[in-house]
Amino acid sequence: MEINWLIVGWLIDMILNGFVWLIIAAISLSLIDVTDKWTRKALKWMDKADTLIRKFTDDAFEWIQKKNLNIIASIVLLIIFGVLAQFGIIPKLIT
């Protein structure tokens, strides 16, 4: 009986490829789990920062309205819109 070395090589190749893909899948799943935890923490931090920024902005505008300070209100709005434009959240109107 003659051994077909082509089929033996093909079988060895398939087995080794299977082990390599198993290792790649195990590493990928563990990385996805770690990055998922990081993403959740980042989203929680972003939510806290957003809440603080919104509260500060609300309080600042209420204070400005109570004091009737239109010039300060316009400067604050200019700064806020400038920051938002730099981050690309709103499009720049003047280039």
C-alpha positions in Angstrom: 0.0 0.0 0.0 1.4 3.4 -1.0 1.0 6.5 1.2 -0.4 9.5 -0.5 1.9 12.2 0.9 -0.1 15.0 -0.6 -3.1 14.0 1.5 -1.0 13.6 4.6 0.5 17.0 4.1 -2.9 18.5 3.5 -4.2 16.9 6.7 -1.3 18.2 8.8 -1.7 21.6 7.3 -5.4 21.7 8.1 -4.7 20.6 11.7 -2.0 23.1 12.3 -4.1 25.9 10.7 -7.0 24.9 13.0 -4.7 25.2 16.1 -3.4 28.6 14.9 -6.9 29.9 14.4 -8.0 28.6 17.8 -5.1 30.5 19.4 -5.9 33.6 17.4 -9.6 33.4 18.4 -8.7 32.9 22.1 -6.4 35.9 22.1 -8.9 38.0 20.2 -11.8 37.2 22.6 -9.7 38.1 25.6 -8.7 41.4 24.0 -12.3 42.2 23.1 -13.3 41.5 26.7 -10.7 43.9 28.0 -11.4 46.6 25.5 -15.1 46.3 26.2 -14.4 47.0 29.9 -12.3 50.0 29.0 -15.0 51.3 26.6 -17.6 51.0 29.4 -15.4 52.9 31.8 -14.7 55.6 29.2 -18.4 56.0 28.5 -19.2 56.3 32.2 -16.5 58.9 32.6 -17.8 60.8 29.5 -21.3 60.8 30.9 -20.0 62.3 34.2 -18.0 64.9 32.4 -21.0 65.7 30.1 -23.3 66.1 33.1 -20.8 68.4 34.9 -20.2 70.5 31.8 -24.0 70.9 31.2 -24.6 71.8 34.8 -21.8 74.4 34.8 -23.1 75.9 31.5 -26.7 76.0 32.8 -25.6 77.7 36.1 -23.4 80.1 34.2 -26.1 81.2 31.9 -28.6 81.5 34.7 -26.2 83.7 36.6 -25.6 85.8 33.5 -29.3 86.2 32.9 -29.9 87.3 36.6 -27.1 89.8 36.4 -28.2 91.0 32.9 -24.6 90.7 31.5 -25.1 90.4 27.7 -21.4 91.0 26.9 -20.2 88.2 29.1 -23.0 85.9 27.6 -21.8 86.6 24.1 -18.2 85.9 25.0 -19.1 82.7 26.7 -21.1 81.6 23.7 -18.2 82.5 21.4 -15.9 80.4 23.4 -18.3 77.4 23.6 -19.0 77.5 19.8 -15.3 77.9 19.1 -14.5 74.8 21.1 -17.3 72.8 19.5 -16.1 73.9 16.0 -12.5 72.9 16.9 -13.7 69.4 17.9 -15.7 69.2 14.7 -19.0 68.8 16.5 -20.5 71.8 14.7 -19.2 72.9 11.3 -17.1 76.0 11.1 -19.1 78.8 9.6 -16.1 81.0 8.8 -13.0 79.4 7.4 
